[in-house]
Amino acid sequence: MPKIEKTRAIVESGETYDGKIIPTVKAEINRPVQIYDGATVQGSVYGETVSIEGGTVEGSVMGAESVEFDGGSVHGDVGSDGKVVGSKATIHGTVSGTRIRLEDSIIYGNVVGADVILENCAVVGIVTAERKLHAKNTLMYTFKSYETTKLMNVSTVLPQAIIGTELKLADPVSVTGLGELELPEGRLPAMDNDDIIKIDGSTYLSLSPRILNLETVKKRLDKLEGALEQVATATSAAEVPPASKLLHTLGVDKSEFPPVV
């Protein structure tokens, strides 16, 4: 059976804990929490450190120092004052932390951090990095990066993003959410260094100056916002469509799906 003690909390493989794992006395505030493959916690989790190795949390997760994933899913927000790191995670909520590094993961929500590194991820939300954003083989709804931005094989749904003082593009950023546009050889529209514009003191990577039919694009974006609202207002993970279906609704061509989807 699960070991929920004052100094540690462990839910072993295949076990189910019926309830939340949160401190009820001062001595439990600094305990580590470990959730193993096939285990389920039917509630939210708080620990000094939280390690999820293939388990499921039917609620939010907060780790004061860190949250680490090796597989597993969370049906709520994930946050840490320190770091959120790992791979093969499925998160139905916003991810926030000082340092975030995720690989091969799907996030049905926003990602907010000071330093954000994403590789082979799909983020059905906005990625915000206060200091550094490094993304590779990753799809995002859009992003806001206020200092250093380094992108390689990245796609966005929206045709606009906020960039900071330094932008490094290994290749153009594909824009997947505009639907049919008349481009040679069926190519997707893309943003590169020629699409950097400054408005009222902010710097953007934007297709807007090159889009002639803005009314058509506005209607398309309204439809995309409706798809995101379905995710934001879901009361359980079961109400959220599979990533492949949701990305299709957002206008993302299958060729642009990250391998994790």
Buried (B, 14 or more C-beta within 10 A) or exposed (E): EBEBEBEEBBBBEEBBBEEBBBBEEEEBBBBBBBBBBBBBBBBBBBBBBBBBBBBBBBBBBBBBBBBBBBBBBBBBBBBBEBBBBBBBBBBBBBBBBBBBBBBBBBBBBBBBBBBBBBBBBBBBBBBBBBBBBBBBBBBBBBBBBBBBBBBBBBBBBBBBBBBBEEBEBEEBBBBBBBEEBEEEEEEBBBBEEEBBEEEEEEBBBBBEEEBEEEEBBEEBBEEBEEBBEEBBEBEEBEEBBEBEEBBBBBBBEEEBBBEBB
